[in-house]
Amino acid sequence: MRILLVEDDAHTAAFISKGLREDGHSVDHASDGKQGLFLATTEPYDALVLDRMLPGLDGMTLLRTLRGAGNSVPILMLTALGETDHRVEGLRAGADDYLVKPFAYAELSARLDGIVRRSQHNEREPTRLKVGDLELDLLARQAQREGRRIELQPREFRLLEYLMRHAGQVVTRTMLLESVWDYHFDPQTNVIDVHISRLRQKIDQGFSRPMLHTVRGAGYRLSE
């Protein structure tokens, strides 16, 4: 990984840099906040190790500036301020993890690996699904079609999410029971038919063309 270390204490910076390089990482070091901000906004990094107390530009301001600009690089914040309020403030400002000085290098390395791994996982997982003019915001838990908001009940949302993740494919009743209702047996009810009917009314009724189709003898398919 390519890592930016923003730390003004020379001894601490040398200690961290040595460990990271021995682990096979490439390390750039900035000794003040202004230099750190310049490097973080002009060079690509896999992660930042950021001291909170910095000359020129403090770590909290640097953190808020990066997040405000839409920079989502994983950030591990270091600090001598171990109070809960300080840790909460840093995390709410956008830090991915917080490590209080003094610390063991092994813990820093493990925490750094953790925030990078979580970041890579989040990048793989979409936060918004789109099929034609139908959109589903997984974070806001909202659906819309042709820009019109669609109100969904929690189970309807899960059903639509599953159908959109399998857009164009035939989804069987068994697949829906297991994935949306967490049933691993057929309850011998019309629960799927009822929810499909309600969902169809919400996402198809009043629009130019239907998207939710019944495939006789097989299941359902969501497609443009």
C-alpha positions as CSV (number, residue, x, y, z in Angstrom):
1,M,0.0,0.0,0.0
2,R,1.0,3.6,-0.5
3,I,0.5,5.4,2.9
4,L,0.7,9.0,3.8
5,L,2.0,9.6,7.4
6,V,1.2,13.1,8.8
7,E,3.1,13.4,12.1
8,D,5.2,16.2,13.5
9,D,7.1,14.3,16.1
10,A,10.3,13.0,14.4
11,H,10.8,10.0,16.7
12,T,7.2,8.8,16.3
13,A,7.4,9.4,12.5
14,A,10.6,7.4,12.2
15,F,9.2,4.6,14.3
16,I,6.0,4.3,12.2
17,S,7.7,4.7,8.9
18,K,10.3,2.0,9.7
19,G,7.5,-0.5,10.6
20,L,5.4,0.3,7.6
21,R,8.3,-0.1,5.2
22,E,9.4,-3.3,6.8
23,D,5.8,-4.5,6.1
24,G,6.4,-3.7,2.5
25,H,4.4,-0.5,2.2
26,S,5.5,2.7,0.5
27,V,5.4,5.7,2.9
28,D,5.4,9.5,2.3
29,H,5.9,11.6,5.4
30,A,4.6,15.1,6.1
31,S,5.7,16.9,9.2
32,D,2.9,19.5,9.4
33,G,-0.8,19.8,8.5
34,K,-0.4,22.1,5.5
35,Q,2.1,19.7,3.8
36,G,-0.1,16.8,4.7
37,L,-3.2,18.4,3.1
38,F,-1.2,19.2,0.0
39,L,0.0,15.7,-0.5
40,A,-3.4,14.1,0.4
41,T,-5.1,16.2,-2.3
42,T,-2.5,15.9,-5.0
43,E,-1.3,12.3,-4.7
44,P,-3.2,8.9,-4.6
45,Y,-2.9,7.1,-1.3
46,D,-4.4,3.9,0.0
47,A,-4.5,5.2,3.6
48,L,-3.5,8.1,5.8
49,V,-2.1,7.9,9.3
50,L,-2.9,11.3,10.8
51,D,-1.7,12.9,14.0
52,R,-4.3,15.1,15.7
53,M,-2.0,17.8,17.1
54,L,-0.1,19.3,14.2
55,P,1.6,22.6,13.5
56,G,0.3,24.8,10.7
57,L,-3.0,23.0,10.3
58,D,-4.3,20.7,13.0
59,G,-5.3,17.1,12.2
60,M,-9.1,17.7,12.8
61,T,-9.1,20.6,10.3
62,L,-7.2,18.5,7.8
63,L,-9.6,15.6,8.3
64,R,-12.7,17.8,7.9
65,T,-11.2,19.5,4.8
66,L,-10.6,16.2,3.1
67,R,-14.0,14.8,3.9
68,G,-15.7,18.0,2.9
69,A,-14.0,17.8,-0.4
70,G,-15.4,14.2,-0.9
71,N,-12.0,12.5,-0.3
72,S,-12.9,9.1,1.2
73,V,-9.3,7.7,1.7
74,P,-9.2,5.6,4.9
75,I,-7.8,7.6,7.8
76,L,-6.4,6.3,11.1
77,M,-6.1,9.2,13.5
78,L,-3.4,9.3,16.2
79,T,-3.6,11.3,19.3
80,A,-2.4,11.8,22.8
81,L,-5.9,12.9,23.8
82,G,-7.5,9.7,25.0
83,E,-10.8,11.0,26.4
84,T,-13.9,9.5,24.9
85,D,-15.2,12.9,23.8
86,H,-12.0,13.4,21.7
87,R,-12.3,10.0,20.1
88,V,-16.0,10.5,19.3
89,E,-15.3,13.9,17.8
90,G,-12.6,12.4,15.5
91,L,-14.8,9.6,14.4
92,R,-17.8,11.9,13.7
93,A,-15.6,14.1,11.7
94,G,-14.8,11.2,9.4
95,A,-11.9,9.3,10.8
96,D,-12.2,5.6,10.2
97,D,-10.4,4.6,13.4
98,Y,-8.6,6.2,16.3
99,L,-5.4,5.1,18.1
100,V,-4.3,6.7,21.4
101,K,-0.6,7.3,22.0
102,P,1.5,5.5,23.2
103,F,0.7,2.5,21.1
104,A,2.3,-0.7,19.9
105,Y,3.2,-0.8,16.2
106,A,1.5,-4.2,15.8
107,E,-1.8,-2.5,16.8
108,L,-1.3,0.3,14.4
109,S,-0.6,-2.1,11.6
110,A,-3.7,-4.2,12.4
111,R,-6.0,-1.1,12.6
112,L,-4.6,0.2,9.4
113,D,-5.2,-3.1,7.6
114,G,-8.7,-3.1,9.1
115,I,-9.8,0.3,7.8
116,V,-8.3,-0.4,4.3
117,R,-10.1,-3.7,4.2
118,R,-13.5,-2.1,5.2
119,S,-13.0,0.6,2.6
120,Q,-12.4,-1.9,-0.2
121,H,-15.4,-3.9,0.9
122,N,-17.6,-0.7,0.8
123,E,-16.3,0.1,-2.6
124,R,-17.5,-3.2,-3.9
125,E,-20.9,-2.9,-2.3
126,P,-23.1,-0.5,-4.3
127,T,-25.1,2.0,-2.3
128,R,-27.6,2.7,-5.1
129,L,-29.3,0.2,-7.5
130,K,-30.7,1.3,-10.9
131,V,-32.7,-0.6,-13.4
132,G,-34.0,1.6,-16.2
133,D,-35.7,4.6,-14.6
134,L,-36.2,2.8,-11.3
135,E,-33.7,3.7,-8.6
136,L,-33.2,2.4,-5.1
137,D,-31.0,4.2,-2.6
138,L,-29.8,1.6,-0.1
139,L,-28.5,4.1,2.4
140,A,-31.5,6.4,2.5
141,R,-33.8,3.4,2.1
142,Q,-35.7,5.3,-0.6
143,A,-37.1,4.3,-4.0
144,Q,-38.0,6.4,-7.0
145,R,-39.1,6.0,-10.6
146,E,-38.9,8.8,-13.2
147,G,-37.9,11.0,-10.3
148,R,-41.1,10.2,-8.4
149,R,-40.7,9.0,-4.8
150,I,-42.2,5.6,-4.1
151,E,-43.1,4.7,-0.5
152,L,-42.2,1.2,0.4
153,Q,-42.8,-0.9,3.6
154,P,-39.6,-2.6,4.9
155,R,-40.5,-6.0,3.4
156,E,-41.4,-4.4,0.1
157,F,-38.0,-2.6,0.1
158,R,-36.2,-5.9,0.7
159,L,-38.2,-7.6,-2.0
160,L,-37.5,-4.8,-4.5
161,E,-33.8,-4.8,-3.5
162,Y,-33.5,-8.5,-4.2
163,L,-35.3,-8.3,-7.5
164,M,-33.1,-5.3,-8.6
165,R,-29.9,-7.2,-7.6
166,H,-31.1,-10.0,-9.9
167,A,-32.5,-7.7,-12.7
168,G,-33.2,-9.6,-15.9
169,Q,-33.1,-13.0,-14.2
170,V,-36.0,-15.2,-13.3
171,V,-36.4,-15.3,-9.5
172,T,-38.2,-18.3,-8.1
173,R,-40.6,-18.4,-5.2
174,T,-38.0,-20.5,-3.3
175,M,-35.3,-17.9,-3.8
176,L,-37.6,-15.1,-2.5
177,L,-38.7,-17.1,0.5
178,E,-35.2,-17.9,1.5
179,S,-33.6,-14.5,0.8
180,V,-36.4,-12.0,1.6
181,W,-38.4,-13.9,4.3
182,D,-35.6,-16.1,5.6
183,Y,-37.9,-19.2,5.2
184,H,-36.2,-22.4,4.3
185,F,-39.5,-24.2,3.8
186,D,-42.7,-23.4,1.9
187,P,-45.2,-21.9,4.4
188,Q,-48.0,-22.7,2.0
189,T,-49.4,-19.2,2.1
190,N,-49.8,-16.5,-0.6
191,V,-47.4,-14.1,1.2
192,I,-45.3,-13.7,-1.9
193,D,-48.3,-13.1,-4.2
194,V,-49.6,-10.4,-1.9
195,H,-46.3,-8.6,-1.7
196,I,-45.6,-8.9,-5.4
197,S,-49.0,-7.5,-6.1
198,R,-48.5,-4.5,-3.8
199,L,-45.0,-3.9,-5.1
200,R,-46.2,-4.0,-8.7
201,Q,-48.9,-1.4,-8.0
202,K,-46.3,0.9,-6.5
203,I,-43.5,0.6,-9.1
204,D,-45.6,0.0,-12.3
205,Q,-49.0,1.7,-11.9
206,G,-49.1,5.1,-13.5
207,F,-45.9,4.6,-15.4
208,S,-45.4,4.2,-19.1
209,R,-44.4,0.5,-19.1
210,P,-44.4,-2.4,-16.6
211,M,-41.1,-3.6,-15.1
212,L,-42.2,-6.4,-12.8
213,H,-43.2,-9.5,-14.8
214,T,-44.7,-12.8,-13.8
215,V,-43.0,-15.8,-15.6
216,R,-45.6,-18.5,-15.5
217,G,-44.5,-21.7,-13.8
218,A,-41.1,-20.2,-12.9
219,G,-41.3,-17.0,-10.8
220,Y,-40.8,-13.3,-11.4
221,R,-38.5,-11.0,-13.4
222,L,-37.7,-7.3,-13.0
223,S,-36.5,-5.8,-16.2
224,E,-36.8,-2.7,-18.4
